[in-house]
Amino acid sequence: MRICIVTSVYALSDTDRHAAFLVESTRNLVARGHQVEVFAPSYEGCSSHTVEGVPVHRFRYFPARWENLTHGQGAPNRIRNPLYIFIAAFYILFGLISLVRLCRRQRFDVLHVHWPFPHGIWGCAASRLAGVPMVLNFHGAELALVQRFGFVAFFLRRAIACAQGVICNSSFNAAKAALYGATSPQVIPFGTTITVQPRAVVEARPVRNLLFVGRLIDRKGVDIFLGALPTILARVPVVAHVVGEGPLMARYRQQVGTLGVASTVIFHGVVSNEQLQSLYTQADAFVLPSIVNRDGDTEGLGVVLIEAMAFGCPVVASAVGGIPDVVVDGETGLLVPPASPEALAAAVLRVLEDAQLAARLGRGGSARVQEYFEWGRITDAVESVYRDAVLRFTGGRAMAVPAG
């Protein structure tokens, strides 16, 4: 099949980790023999290019200095600034025009649209004007926007009515999408985005390693993690590794100083795949203390949890959003109430002080990833949605689409 992936963010080079789960998904589709192209916005003036041989069509929507609505902290956070609401209008307009032109020129078999607001607007137009079936893929951020901008609900309903298939990355988001007319959304998660290596075996480690990976934005709950450290340090010596960048970096650096734990926290920023592999193999526990922020946004799935579990690392995470799809409490990790440094500290200490529990959670997490978050299974499910979408769009006239 000829597939067009429509997204707000995609890797800027072969080594960039932006939207790494989309790059991995594309890699698996290409390995099945599909022809895949990506449609995404420009970032600070960048032009079209390729990533691992896959064409990435970049459209311009504003002068380069301000062309950063996506990437980094993401559009939902950017548009808290009124200037970016103005820029978003140009983003929607030029994205719509550019996608319609691309689809009429290239003649794709399937249009796979991620984050259906605002991209569902583009997808509906391209689907009707270029005659291509559309599959929508919900991740959560677009659903949370309804709380801030009520009109988003109208566009989500219209996009779903126009689509021939709906995918959600978690059962949590599937339930929310159903509120806007998705009658049978398919829950298809993503898998790990880095090569899994054997965990290091270190006996009697004097200082334990805690790890967080993610964007430094409010819904990731990094402040909760840092707030739990004094309680943890009172019983177990640890080093807290924080991997990622974002607008709250300065605030978190100030917080560790105020808490008196600056010497035990390492802010790594963005790291290479090799460095991330090393951090996963050395971590004694992985922490994802996500919250529901004031805009109603939360963790749609938690790919970093899947990666940590694939490495056999015991995980501790908040019971919010799509995280319970990944972490089965007491079997593949520990779940805690959100926004509670005390509960987070207690769960982390359970893992650090009970070697048998840590080993059992690590084994359970690894087995869960192999069973449910394996890329072969995921790609099978995506292909099935594509086949069904083509059949619906063509009125039952099947295409020659490979299975499995």
C-alpha positions in Angstrom: 0.0 0.0 0.0 1.0 3.6 -0.4 0.5 5.2 3.0 0.7 8.9 4.1 1.4 9.5 7.7 0.1 12.9 8.9 1.6 14.2 12.1 2.4 17.4 13.9 5.9 16.1 14.9 8.4 13.8 13.3 12.2 13.2 13.6 14.2 16.0 12.0 17.1 13.5 11.1 18.0 9.9 11.3 19.4 10.4 14.9 16.6 12.8 16.2 14.3 11.2 18.8 11.3 13.4 18.2 8.2 11.1 17.8 10.5 8.1 18.0 7.5 5.8 18.3 6.2 7.1 14.9 9.6 6.5 13.3 9.6 3.0 14.6 6.1 2.4 13.5 7.0 3.6 10.0 10.1 1.4 9.9 7.9 -1.6 10.6 5.5 -0.7 7.9 8.3 -0.3 5.4 9.7 -3.7 6.4 6.3 -5.2 5.4 6.7 -3.8 1.9 4.5 -0.7 2.2 5.5 2.6 0.6 5.3 5.2 3.4 5.6 9.0 3.2 5.3 11.4 6.1 3.5 14.8 6.0 4.5 17.1 8.8 5.1 20.8 9.5 8.4 22.6 9.1 10.4 23.4 12.2 12.2 26.8 12.1 12.3 26.8 8.3 13.5 23.3 7.7 12.7 21.9 4.3 11.5 18.4 3.2 14.0 15.6 3.7 14.2 11.9 4.4 14.4 9.9 7.6 15.8 6.4 7.2 14.9 6.6 3.5 11.3 7.7 4.1 10.3 11.0 2.5 9.2 13.6 5.0 7.2 16.4 3.3 7.5 19.6 5.4 5.1 22.5 4.8 5.9 26.1 5.8 3.3 28.1 7.7 5.1 31.1 9.3 8.5 32.9 9.3 11.2 30.5 10.5 11.8 32.4 13.8 8.3 31.6 14.9 7.8 28.3 13.1 8.1 26.2 16.3 4.5 25.6 17.2 5.2 21.9 17.3 8.2 19.9 18.6 9.8 20.5 22.0 7.0 21.2 24.5 4.3 20.7 21.9 1.4 22.8 20.5 -1.0 22.3 23.5 1.6 24.0 25.7 2.7 26.6 23.2 -0.8 27.9 22.6 -1.1 29.2 26.2 0.7 32.1 24.6 -1.9 34.1 22.6 0.7 34.7 19.9 0.8 31.0 19.1 -3.0 30.9 18.8 -2.6 33.4 15.9 0.2 31.2 14.5 -2.0 28.1 14.8 -4.5 29.6 12.4 -1.8 29.8 9.7 -0.7 26.3 10.6 -4.2 24.9 10.0 -4.7 26.8 6.8 -1.4 26.0 5.1 -1.4 22.5 6.4 -4.8 21.9 4.8 -3.8 23.3 1.5 -0.4 21.5 1.4 -1.9 18.1 2.3 -4.7 18.3 -0.3 -2.0 19.1 -2.9 0.2 16.3 -1.8 -2.6 13.7 -1.8 -3.9 14.8 -5.2 -0.4 14.5 -6.6 0.8 11.3 -5.0 -2.5 9.2 -4.9 -2.1 7.4 -1.6 -4.1 4.3 -0.7 -4.5 5.3 3.0 -4.2 8.5 5.0 -3.1 7.8 8.6 -3.8 11.0 10.6 -2.3 11.4 14.1 -3.7 13.8 16.6 -7.1 14.4 14.9 -7.4 18.0 16.0 -6.5 19.9 14.1 -5.2 17.4 11.6 -8.6 15.7 11.1 -9.6 18.9 9.3 -6.9 18.4 6.8 -7.6 14.7 6.6 -11.3 15.2 5.8 -10.5 17.7 3.0 -7.8 15.4 1.5 -10.0 12.3 1.8 -12.9 13.9 0.0 -10.9 15.9 -2.6 -8.3 13.3 -3.4 -10.4 10.2 -2.9 -8.3 8.4 -0.2 -9.6 6.6 2.9 -8.7 8.2 6.3 -7.7 6.5 9.6 -7.6 8.7 12.7 -5.1 8.0 15.5 -5.9 9.5 19.0 -3.1 10.1 21.5 -4.9 12.1 24.2 -3.7 15.7 23.8 -6.4 16.5 21.2 -9.1 15.1 23.5 -7.9 17.2 26.4 -8.1 20.3 24.2 -11.9 20.1 24.4 -11.7 21.2 28.1 -10.0 24.4 27.0 -11.7 25.0 23.7 -15.2 23.7 23.5 -15.4 24.1 19.7 -12.8 21.3 19.4 -15.6 18.7 20.1 -17.4 19.8 16.9 -14.3 19.1 14.8 -13.6 15.8 16.5 -17.1 14.6 15.7 -16.8 15.7 12.1 -13.4 14.1 11.7 -14.6 10.8 13.2 -17.7 10.8 11.0 -15.5 11.3 7.9 -13.0 8.6 8.9 -13.0 4.9 7.8 -11.1 3.8 10.9 -10.2 5.0 14.4 -7.2 4.0 16.4 -6.5 4.9 20.0 -3.3 4.4 21.9 -5.0 3.2 25.1 -8.3 2.1 26.4 -8.5 5.4 28.4 -8.4 7.4 25.1 -10.8 4.9 23.4 -13.4 5.6 26.0 -13.0 9.4 25.5 -13.1 9.1 21.7 -16.3 7.2 22.0 -17.9 10.3 23.5 -17.5 12.0 20.1 -18.9 9.3 17.9 -16.1 6.6 17.6 -18.3 3.5 17.7 -15.6 0.8 17.5 -12.1 2.4 18.0 -9.2 0.0 17.9 -6.8 0.1 20.8 -3.4 -0.2 19.4 -0.4 0.9 21.5 3.2 1.5 20.5 6.2 -0.5 21.5 9.8 0.3 22.5 11.8 2.7 20.4 15.3 1.6 21.3 17.2 -1.7 21.1 16.8 -3.7 24.3 20.1 -4.8 26.0 20.6 -7.2 28.9 20.5 -5.4 32.3 23.7 -5.1 34.2 24.0 -7.3 37.3 25.6 -5.3 40.1 25.8 -6.8 43.6 25.5 -4.7 46.7 25.3 -1.4 44.8 26.0 1.3 47.4 24.0 4.0 45.6 20.9 3.2 43.7 19.8 4.8 40.4 16.3 6.2 39.8 15.4 7.2 36.3 12.8 9.5 34.6 12.6 10.0 30.9 10.3 12.5 29.2 9.6 16.1 28.3 9.9 18.6 31.2 6.3 19.7 31.1 3.7 19.9 33.9 1.7 16.8 33.1 4.8 14.5 33.5 4.9 15.3 37.2 8.7 15.7 37.6 8.1 18.1 40.5 6.4 15.1 42.3 9.4 12.9 41.7 11.8 15.6 43.0 9.5 16.2 46.0 9.7 12.5 46.9 13.5 12.5 47.0 14.1 13.8 50.6 11.9 10.9 51.9 13.7 8.3 49.8 17.2 9.6 50.6 16.4 9.4 54.4 16.4 5.6 54.0 18.3 4.7 50.7 21.2 6.6 49.0 20.1 7.3 45.4 21.0 9.3 42.3 18.0 10.6 40.4 18.6 10.8 36.6 16.3 13.1 34.7 16.4 12.7 30.9 14.7 15.2 28.7 14.3 18.9 28.0 11.4 21.3 28.3 10.1 24.7 29.5 10.2 23.7 33.2 13.9 22.9 33.4 14.8 26.1 35.2 11.9 25.6 37.7 13.1 22.0 38.5 16.7 23.1 38.9 15.5 25.7 41.4 13.3 23.1 43.2 16.2 20.7 43.8 18.2 23.5 45.3 15.3 24.5 47.6 14.9 20.8 48.7 18.6 20.4 49.3 18.9 17.5 46.9 20.8 19.1 44.0 23.9 16.9 44.5 21.8 13.8 44.0 20.0 14.9 40.8 21.5 14.8 37.3 19.7 16.6 34.5 20.9 14.9 31.4 18.9 16.8 28.8 18.4 15.0 25.5 20.7 11.9 25.2 21.6 9.5 22.4 20.0 6.1 22.0 23.2 4.5 23.3 23.2 6.7 26.5 19.6 6.0 27.1 20.2 2.2 26.8 22.9 2.5 29.4 20.7 4.5 31.7 17.9 1.9 31.4 20.3 -1.0 32.1 21.7 0.7 35.2 18.4 1.9 36.7 17.1 0.3 39.9 13.7 1.8 39.3 12.0 3.8 36.6 9.6 6.5 37.7 6.8 8.2 35.7 4.7 10.3 38.2 2.3 11.8 35.6 -0.6 14.0 36.7 -3.8 15.4 35.1 -2.8 19.0 34.5 -5.1 22.0 34.8 -6.2 21.7 31.2 -7.2 18.0 31.6 -4.2 16.7 29.7 -2.5 13.5 31.0 -0.4 10.6 29.9 -2.0 8.9 26.8 0.0 5.7 27.1 3.6 6.1 28.4 6.0 4.6 25.8 8.9 5.2 28.2 7.3 2.8 30.6 7.2 0.2 27.9 10.9 0.8 27.2 11.9 0.5 30.9 9.8 -2.7 31.2 11.5 -4.1 28.1 14.8 -3.7 29.9 13.5 -5.6 32.9 13.5 -2.4 35.0 10.8 -2.3 37.8 8.6 0.7 37.2 6.6 3.0 39.5 4.0 5.2 37.9 0.8 7.2 38.5 -2.6 5.5 38.0 -3.8 8.1 35.4 -4.7 8.2 31.7 -3.4 5.2 29.7 -0.8 4.1 32.2 -2.9 1.3 33.6 -2.9 -0.3 30.1 0.9 -0.6 30.6 1.4 -1.2 34.3 -0.6 -3.9 36.0 -0.2 -3.0 39.7 1.8 -5.5 41.6 2.5 -7.6 38.6 4.4 -5.5 36.1 5.0 -2.5 38.3 3.5 -0.4 41.0 0.8 2.2 40.6 0.4 5.2 42.9 -2.1 8.0 43.2 -1.1 11.0 41.2 0.3 14.2 42.7 1.4 12.5 45.9 5.2 12.7 46.7 4.5 10.6 49.8 2.9 7.7 47.9 5.5 7.8 45.2 8.3 7.7 47.8 6.7 4.8 49.6 6.4 2.8 46.4 10.0 3.5 45.2 11.3 2.5 48.6 9.3 -0.8 48.4 11.2 -1.6 45.2 14.6 -0.5 46.4 14.3 -2.4 49.7 12.8 -5.6 48.5 15.0 -7.3 46.0 12.6 -10.1 45.4 9.8 -7.7 44.6 12.0 -5.7 42.2 13.0 -8.9 40.4 9.5 -10.1 40.1 8.2 -6.8 38.8 11.1 -6.7 36.3 10.3 -10.1 35.0 6.6 -9.4 34.8 7.1 -6.1 33.0 9.4 -7.7 30.4 6.9 -10.5 29.8 4.1 -8.0 29.3 6.0 -6.0 26.7 6.9 -9.2 24.8 3.2 -10.3 24.8 1.3 -7.0 24.2 3.7 -4.3 23.0 5.6 -6.3 20.4 6.0 -4.4 17.1 5.0 -7.4 15.0 1.7 -7.6 16.8 1.2 -3.9 16.6 1.9 -3.7 12.9 -0.5 -6.6 12.2 -3.2 -4.6 14.0 -2.5 -1.4 12.1 -2.5 -3.2 8.7 -5.9 -4.7 9.6 -7.3 -1.3 10.3 -5.9 -0.1 6.9 -7.5 -3.1 5.1 -10.9 -2.4 6.7 -10.7 1.3 5.9 -10.0 0.6 2.3 -13.0 -1.8 2.1 -15.3 0.7 3.7 -14.2 3.5 1.4 -14.4 1.4 -1.8 -17.7 -0.2 -0.8 -16.2 -3.7 -0.4 -13.8 -3.8 -3.3 -10.7 -5.3 -1.8 -7.2 -4.3 -2.6 -4.1 -6.6 -2.7 -2.9 -5.8 0.8 -0.3 -8.2 2.4 -1.3 -9.6 5.8 1.2 -10.2 8.6 
